[in-house]
Structures are given as C-alpha cells and as structure tokens.
C-alpha cells in the first residue's frame, strides 16, 4: 500500500510541477522510511513488477521497450536546447540539490530503485523469487517469465541478469532432456518399468542459482531404484 501511494504521489506531482524539484522534497520522507524501516520493500517491489495481476509497476515495466527511444529523444532535445538551460531556483531545498535534472526526469521504476541506490539488490531479489517460482510452480508460463526477463534487462542491464537467463535455460533444457530420458530404451529396460512411479527432474547449473536448502529426507527403496536408473540414463 505504501509503494502504491508512493507511485501515485510521483504521478500526481508530475502533473502539478513539471521540473521535479518539489517531487524530490515530497517523496524524500517516504524513501527514507522504506529504506530504513521496512525490510520487505525490495521483495514487494519485485513482486509488483512481475505479478500477473495489473499494477502500476507492472505497467511501468511493460513500457520499458519504449523507454530507450524516449530517453534518446529527450537527450537530443536537451543537447539542442542547451542554451536555454537554467539552474534550480534559489529557494530549492538541500534535498533537491542532491538530484541532477536527469534524476528528476527519471521514470518511476528508476526512482524506486534509487531508494537504495543499487540495482543489484533488486536483481538478487528477482533471482531468488524466480528460483522460488521455477521450483514450486510446475505449470509456470515460460513465455511470461522470458518476457519479464527481457523487460528487466532493458531496466537493469544484461550483465546483472545473466544468472536469471541461465536459470530459465536450465528449465527449457531439463524438459528436453527429461523427455529424451523417459523415451530412451536404457531407462525402460526393466520388466517393472511400466509400474514404476513417473519421474522428472530439473537439472540446474548450480553456480547460477541461489543456494538450496539441504534435503535430508530418506526416500523409499523402490523410488530410490527408479532415481538411480534415471540418473544413470
């Protein structure tokens, strides 16, 4: 709710005062609260960016494809009109002096990332959230996740999101490998194979995924036999 109010404030202030000077002053207390008093801000932001239900942040993420074109156009306009540049008014507060004109014109997602001043925090949280979704939602929509990843790349850069790209590739490769194993003759050699439980596996490039919790559960011998045969195949 706080983030929703924060986004609404940004939109309202942009209508009221185009320069963005008052926007920095008005939003600074909210940013300080989110940064210092809440530990769930980053997860809430990332969840809002990629959730299925419509949200302000999800809409902003969907605009990412047009962002670069708008940025290039704005930069060209500023270069052409450099002689008309004016400094901040004399009554600008100390807080507004910390922000450059470019920052004041930043999009909403950039302003939220600026709460912490670090893209890595949000990318790491997205990586953890993506791993959680891939491991728990067996019927997840790969096209939707790939779409989210491509849009996030436009915001945070390809380098920071390389691990997430590998994770999605692991899922695609695992489905292909899994189908190949289940159809292979080496896996279906035993007489009892038809009565065995169906097994599928996610094969991960462990150095790119978040750390996993160590599992200590002992499986029944019948299932272990099928697992061993699956691993050998």
WOQUI-V301825 format. One record per helix or strand of 2 or more residues. SS is the DSSP state (helix for helix, strand for strand). FROM is the first residue (numbers start at 1). TO is the last residue. If there is no record, write none. Layout:
ss->SS from->FROM to->TO
ss->SS from->FROM to->TO
This chain:
ss->helix from->2 to->16
ss->helix from->21 to->37
ss->helix from->41 to->50
ss->helix from->56 to->62
ss->helix from->64 to->80
ss->helix from->82 to->84
ss->helix from->94 to->97
ss->helix from->101 to->104
ss->helix from->108 to->113
ss->helix from->119 to->136
ss->helix from->142 to->156
ss->helix from->162 to->183
ss->helix from->191 to->195
ss->helix from->206 to->208
ss->helix from->221 to->232
